[in-house]
Amino acid sequence: MSKDIEAVLGQLAAGRKLALERLFALIRIPSISTDPAHFPDCEHAADWCANELRLIGFKASVRKTKGRPMVVGSRAPAKPSRPHVLFYGHYDVQPVDPLALWSHPPFEPRLSEDKANGTVIVGRGAADDKGQLLTFLEACRAWIQATGDLPVSVTVLLEGEEESGSPSLEPFLEANRAELTRDLALVCDSGQWDKSTPAICTMLRGLAFTELVVQGPSRDLHSGMYGGAALNPIRALAHILAGLHDGAGRVQIAGFYDEVAELPADQREQWRTLGFNAKAFLGDVGLATQAGEMDRSVLELLWSRPTAEINGIWGGYTGPGSKTVIPAEASAKLSFRLVANQDSEKVLEAFKAFVADRLLPDAKAVFRDSRGSRAVSFDTGSRPLQAAAAALAAEWGKPAALVGSGGSIPIVGAFKRLLGMDSLLIGFGLDDDRIHSPNEKYNVSSFEGGARSWARILEALAT
Amino acid sequence: MSKDIEAVLGQLAAGRKLALERLFALIRIPSISTDPAHFPDCEHAADWCANELRLIGFKASVRKTKGRPMVVGSRAPAKPSRPHVLFYGHYDVQPVDPLALWSHPPFEPRLSEDKANGTVIVGRGAADDKGQLLTFLEACRAWIQATGDLPVSVTVLLEGEEESGSPSLEPFLEANRAELTRDLALVCDSGQWDKSTPAICTMLRGLAFTELVVQGPSRDLHSGMYGGAALNPIRALAHILAGLHDGAGRVQIAGFYDEVAELPADQREQWRTLGFNAKAFLGDVGLATQAGEMDRSVLELLWSRPTAEINGIWGGYTGPGSKTVIPAEASAKLSFRLVANQDSEKVLEAFKAFVADRLLPDAKAVFRDSRGSRAVSFDTGSRPLQAAAAALAAEWGKPAALVGSGGSIPIVGAFKRLLGMDSLLIGFGLDDDRIHSPNEKYNVSSFEGGARSWARILEALAT
């Protein structure tokens, strides 16, 4: 271990309490990017991040977009050094509903003791992505405080629309190509293998999203006056959605699997050796049976197979008591996780054709808010990936797992497509972090181990 | 025409404006009985009705129940007369959502010109049942004002829970059996055949209601982290609901049609001669194809066939934007219209078995708020029914249609079962009244013709 990194890790240990206070301060800003009521909070969070960057010696600014603002900051070491990395994170968070299931208000973070995880930080965004992005900023802070310098040049890009489809991101990358195209992107929005094993994510599923509205009668009808004779759009919607999967969990949209490659035998073997416990994974959330394709392993389903999910459904009367209504329309939000080679627009078109095929007489289908991103994968033999893997191994005392991820991080595809830039996906989240759910948490060991890991990776990347 | 009825009809004509003002005043009270926030409004509406009864010379009181209160009033003629009738109506109304589809606030009634109907009263409850119940009170008022007396003894019972399943009604009937058991019940909660043809309803469908919750994972999950592997309860719910009907619209619950009698040939012929225009009926609400059993007429579907309808559905994220969640549960409200001989408890039990059969692995079904009422039918040759039919024919210049109704009026079954009392179902609503929907209306011709009709019926019933 170099003298430098020893000092940096010492600095992180000394500053633990203040680092946690900074994370709490950021969580307290309810920066929900899908909800217009919280747009001012998103601006507040952006200002907060830019200010923190300035405090550790970055040149930083908040940049306007058509949506939530971007934060950009940069700092070069005194002695010019390669590479110049671009760090990406997002300061926006998911909505908090159902609020009633939170043990305390989601934007009042608390430390809590957890049998499996030790001390955890509970609050919306604790893991996704406020805790994660601060692991990197804390590593930079410690480097500067301990040594007066960074080992590599760093540009930081923090987005505020990751949880709402990133509509401003691509135009922003295109408009700021020169400033943002660096040798490598570091993205901290993924997970560890388990709480004591680091991971680098080398495959990410893509995502296609749409909202389907099934329309029937021209107005809400009384089910006594019309029931039996008039089309019920909820029935029509259920008829469509129930056909999405066959009995074995296979998606029934025509051509859905056409572009999906079979997993190479060596990849399958590597995943097998990870010793993933599918029974425990499902058992943790009260389930016993895999719901997707029955002839695949759960890890394969999560990392390398596409999905069709209904994320929300609503129609008719949903208040207390009963109302004997046949509603004029019923709606569902759907998303499709995509794997390499699948094109989101093609999948959404195929879904529209599927819906058209299953429409009951008198039903009309309207699609809203359709958008998507492709899956991506990286060369596991590249020099930066190997250097980062070695740094992680040094920190955690065991090799980093090279894994896939079921979630999509659209930025990674955009970096590659628009800026020709590869990414290193290293994060410290855990499967039980409850991101997007009530009582989201981030292990203190993830937060602190994450910062220590980045400190080591920054040095390892310097050539 | 007797001198008396001539004077009574003259009195109704002279008091038109004031009668309309009274209806407006009652509509202004937002007495939504399914919504706890409106319980005080229900009490207000009950007080208002009792006070109106007192103003026209009834002894009236508001009676407490475990739910919304009952209003009971009575008045006997100076010269003892037969029969003693019990009039039933309800002062509570349906919820108003979706509020955005109302052309003006639902509890600020307005007169509006309507091409098909002339002047109409628009507001929640204008037809169901505030306008309807006031037709009877206005007839009583006119009799008393014009002649100083009523032709028969009248007890009035006004309920405040008709739109929320009438939980207090049966205990109230049982506790007040002596006061409420009269020679005949008059129920004003049904419709005319069309805007110029009166009707008496001689068949009413029953109703069974339940709420189904399908539970899956123990908490909301991230669709990227779990999608493909974990059961999605919305998918499981859609799978159940989509199986409720076959392609020809026939309900697939085992035994659902076992107790359903075929329509007698003469009834079918009488309905055929009504000249019902199914195409126009469906076309009025933007539909072209009958959704129920394809081998039955629309009128048969509405009046004499049972149904299974989904009145509401909800689960997952339903707010603006997207949230890639797999929810822990998804819910639906269902109701079944029943015909003669079907037992609501038996139907609900059969539905539970149907759900159990179609549950995907790991899904659990919970049923809430299950309740129901039987269908009823009456002898069309009875003396009071014939007398009322003659009075209606005199008022409207054409015979009253003897019809069925798709809706259920549980009180009618309760009167028969608990008090041994038959009912005469006469109402002045129209198919296009939009009851239970935004912009509910009641024709002024229904309101005024209804009051005139009751004035004549009261005389016709006196022996």
Interface residues (C-beta under 8 A of the other chain):
Chain A: S33 T34 D35 P36 Q94 P95 D97 P98 L101 E163 S164 G165 R205 L207 F209 G216 P217 S218 R219 D220 L221 H222 S223 G224 M225 Y226 G227 G228 A229 A230 L231 N232 I234 R235 L237 A238 H239 L241 A242 G243 L244 H245 A278 F281 L282 V285 G286 L287 A288 T289 Q290 A291 G292 E293 V298 L301 L302 R305 P306 T307 E309 I310 N311 G312 I313 W314 G315 G316 Y317 T318 G319 P320 G321 S322 K323 T324 V325 I326 P327 A330 S331 A332 K333 S335 R337 L360 P361 D362 D369 S405 G406 G407 S408 D431 R434 I435 H436 S437 P438
Chain B: S33 T34 D35 P36 Q94 P95 D97 P98 L101 E163 S164 G165 R205 L207 F209 G216 P217 S218 R219 D220 L221 H222 S223 G224 M225 Y226 G227 G228 A229 A230 L231 N232 I234 R235 L237 A238 H239 L241 A242 G243 L244 H245 A278 F281 L282 V285 G286 L287 A288 T289 Q290 A291 G292 E293 V298 L301 L302 R305 P306 T307 E309 I310 N311 G312 I313 W314 G315 G316 Y317 T318 G319 P320 G321 S322 K323 T324 V325 I326 P327 A330 S331 A332 K333 S335 R337 L360 P361 D362 D369 S405 G406 G407 S408 D431 R434 I435 H436 S437 P438
